[in-house]
Amino acid sequence: MDSLKYYVPGIFLIASSLLIIAFPQILVAIVSACIFMAGITALGIGNLMKHYDRELKARGEGGFVNIFFRGPGRW
């Protein structure tokens, strides 16, 4: 019974695939939930970048524009 923990992920995937085959609407819900979570993640990353940009400007480094789009003579 100790090795059952190694089979749980496979059993879960097989059970979920059988559930999707039986009820295709579940697939739509899963895909839309994945897209929703990707959107939330993108918003979070954008918020972190905004705060990092403000921190760079407060330090006098100019923010992302001066770091990523420097002229050829400014490296």
C-alpha positions as CSV (number, residue, x, y, z in Angstrom):
1,M,0.0,0.0,0.0
2,D,3.0,2.3,0.3
3,S,3.5,2.5,-3.4
4,L,-0.1,3.7,-4.0
5,K,1.1,7.3,-3.8
6,Y,3.0,6.8,-7.1
7,Y,-0.1,5.7,-8.9
8,V,-2.4,8.6,-7.7
9,P,-1.4,11.1,-10.4
10,G,-2.0,8.6,-13.2
11,I,-5.3,7.5,-11.7
12,F,-6.4,11.1,-11.4
13,L,-5.5,11.8,-15.0
14,I,-7.3,8.8,-16.3
15,A,-10.4,9.6,-14.2
16,S,-10.4,13.2,-15.4
17,S,-10.1,12.1,-19.0
18,L,-13.0,9.7,-18.6
19,L,-15.0,12.4,-17.1
20,I,-14.2,14.7,-20.0
21,I,-15.2,12.0,-22.5
22,A,-18.5,11.5,-20.6
23,F,-19.3,15.2,-20.2
24,P,-17.6,17.3,-22.9
25,Q,-18.8,20.6,-21.3
26,I,-16.3,20.0,-18.5
27,L,-13.5,20.5,-21.1
28,V,-14.9,23.9,-22.0
29,A,-14.9,24.9,-18.3
30,I,-11.3,23.6,-17.9
31,V,-10.0,25.5,-20.9
32,S,-11.8,28.7,-19.9
33,A,-10.4,28.4,-16.4
34,C,-6.9,28.0,-17.8
35,I,-7.3,31.1,-19.9
36,F,-8.7,33.0,-17.0
37,M,-5.8,32.1,-14.8
38,A,-3.4,33.0,-17.6
39,G,-5.0,36.5,-17.7
40,I,-4.7,36.9,-13.9
41,T,-1.0,35.9,-14.1
42,A,-0.4,38.4,-16.9
43,L,-2.0,41.1,-14.8
44,G,0.1,40.2,-11.9
45,I,3.3,40.3,-13.9
46,G,2.3,43.6,-15.4
47,N,1.7,45.0,-11.9
48,L,5.1,43.8,-10.8
49,M,6.8,45.4,-13.8
50,K,5.0,48.7,-13.1
51,H,6.3,48.7,-9.5
52,Y,9.8,47.8,-10.6
53,D,9.7,50.5,-13.2
54,R,8.7,53.1,-10.6
55,E,11.5,51.8,-8.3
56,L,14.1,52.2,-11.1
57,K,12.9,55.7,-11.9
58,A,13.1,56.6,-8.1
59,R,16.7,55.5,-8.1
60,G,17.4,57.7,-11.1
61,E,18.1,54.8,-13.5
62,G,15.3,55.9,-15.9
63,G,13.1,52.9,-15.9
64,F,12.7,50.2,-18.5
65,V,12.9,52.5,-21.5
66,N,16.5,53.5,-20.7
67,I,17.6,49.9,-19.8
68,F,16.1,48.1,-22.8
69,F,16.2,50.7,-25.5
70,R,19.5,52.4,-25.1
71,G,21.3,53.9,-28.0
72,P,24.4,52.1,-29.5
73,G,26.8,54.5,-27.8
74,R,25.3,54.2,-24.3
75,W,26.3,50.6,-23.4
